[in-house]
Amino acid sequence: QVQLVESGGGLVQSGGSLRLSCVTSGFTYEYYAIAWFRQVPGKQREGVSCLSVGDEKTYYAESVKGRFVISKDSAKDTVYLQMNSLEPGDTAVYYCHFRWGIYDYWGQGTQVTVSS
């Protein structure tokens, strides 16, 4: 059974940093993509960053490029999102996402709040 468990959210001042973690379990594939999304109440969930495991390519939304870094520790089955220079506009619930075939898997989300 695929499981994604996020942690690391919290309250931080503008300009600060946080590192989100997503512990994955229930699957072992050589090539797959894992991503971070975020959602603000009343708005659609938006993609923030994606890691293509196997070829290690990374993708970032324009709004976070240069500030966020996605990475993976295979030994710990954990994907990280290092968030630097945080802005109030980054305030959202952040979700880890994995898709395999027609199946989408989401974590429970972790709240990030950036105060001005």
C-alpha positions as CSV (number, residue, x, y, z in Angstrom):
1,Q,0.0,0.0,0.0
2,V,1.5,3.3,-1.1
3,Q,1.8,5.9,1.7
4,L,3.1,9.4,1.7
5,V,3.6,11.2,5.0
6,E,4.6,14.8,5.1
7,S,6.1,16.8,7.9
8,G,8.2,19.9,8.6
9,G,5.6,22.6,8.1
10,G,5.2,25.5,10.6
11,L,5.1,29.2,11.1
12,V,8.1,31.2,9.9
13,Q,8.8,34.9,9.2
14,S,9.2,36.3,5.8
15,G,12.7,35.6,4.5
16,G,13.0,32.4,6.6
17,S,13.4,28.8,5.7
18,L,11.7,25.5,6.2
19,R,12.4,22.0,5.0
20,L,9.5,19.7,4.3
21,S,9.9,16.0,4.3
22,C,7.8,13.3,2.6
23,V,8.4,9.7,3.8
24,T,7.3,7.3,1.1
25,S,6.5,3.6,1.5
26,G,4.7,0.8,-0.4
27,F,6.5,1.1,-3.7
28,T,9.9,0.4,-5.2
29,Y,10.4,1.6,-8.8
30,E,13.5,2.6,-10.5
31,Y,11.9,5.4,-12.5
32,Y,9.1,7.6,-11.3
33,A,8.1,11.1,-10.5
34,I,7.3,12.5,-7.1
35,A,6.1,16.1,-6.6
36,W,5.1,18.7,-4.1
37,F,1.9,20.7,-4.5
38,R,0.3,23.4,-2.4
39,Q,-3.1,24.6,-1.9
40,V,-4.7,27.8,-0.4
41,P,-8.4,27.6,0.7
42,G,-10.6,28.5,-2.2
43,K,-8.0,28.0,-4.8
44,Q,-6.9,25.1,-6.9
45,R,-4.0,22.9,-5.9
46,E,-0.9,24.0,-7.7
47,G,2.3,22.2,-8.6
48,V,5.4,23.5,-6.8
49,S,8.2,21.1,-7.7
50,C,8.8,17.7,-9.2
51,L,11.6,15.2,-9.1
52,S,12.1,12.6,-11.8
53,V,13.7,9.7,-9.9
54,G,16.0,7.7,-12.0
55,D,17.3,10.5,-14.2
56,E,17.3,13.1,-11.3
57,K,15.7,15.8,-13.3
58,T,13.9,18.5,-11.4
59,Y,11.2,21.0,-12.2
60,Y,10.0,24.1,-10.4
61,A,7.1,26.5,-10.7
62,E,8.3,29.9,-11.7
63,S,7.1,31.4,-8.5
64,V,9.5,29.3,-6.4
65,K,12.4,28.9,-8.9
66,G,15.7,29.9,-7.2
67,R,14.2,29.6,-3.7
68,F,13.1,26.0,-3.4
69,V,15.1,22.8,-3.9
70,I,13.7,19.3,-4.2
71,S,15.8,16.3,-3.3
72,K,15.6,12.7,-2.3
73,D,17.4,10.5,0.2
74,S,17.0,7.0,-1.1
75,A,18.3,5.4,2.0
76,K,15.6,7.0,4.0
77,D,12.8,6.8,1.3
78,T,12.3,10.5,1.9
79,V,11.8,13.4,-0.5
80,Y,12.6,16.9,0.8
81,L,11.5,20.4,-0.2
82,Q,14.0,22.9,1.1
83,M,12.2,26.3,1.0
84,N,14.3,29.4,1.4
85,S,13.5,33.1,1.2
86,L,9.9,32.4,2.1
87,E,7.3,34.9,1.3
88,P,3.7,35.4,2.6
89,G,2.5,34.2,-0.8
90,D,4.0,30.8,0.0
91,T,1.5,30.3,2.8
92,A,-0.4,27.1,2.0
93,V,-0.9,23.5,2.8
94,Y,1.8,21.5,1.1
95,Y,1.2,18.0,-0.3
96,C,3.4,15.3,-1.5
97,H,2.2,13.5,-4.6
98,F,3.0,10.3,-6.5
99,R,1.3,8.9,-9.6
100,W,1.6,5.4,-11.0
101,G,-0.5,4.7,-14.0
102,I,-4.0,5.8,-13.4
103,Y,-3.6,6.0,-9.6
104,D,-2.8,9.2,-7.7
105,Y,-1.5,9.2,-4.2
106,W,-1.4,12.1,-1.8
107,G,-0.1,12.7,1.6
108,Q,-2.2,14.3,4.4
109,G,-0.5,17.7,3.9
110,T,1.5,20.0,6.1
111,Q,0.7,23.6,6.8
112,V,3.2,26.3,6.0
113,T,2.5,29.8,7.2
114,V,4.8,32.7,6.4
115,S,4.2,35.9,8.4
116,S,5.1,39.3,7.0
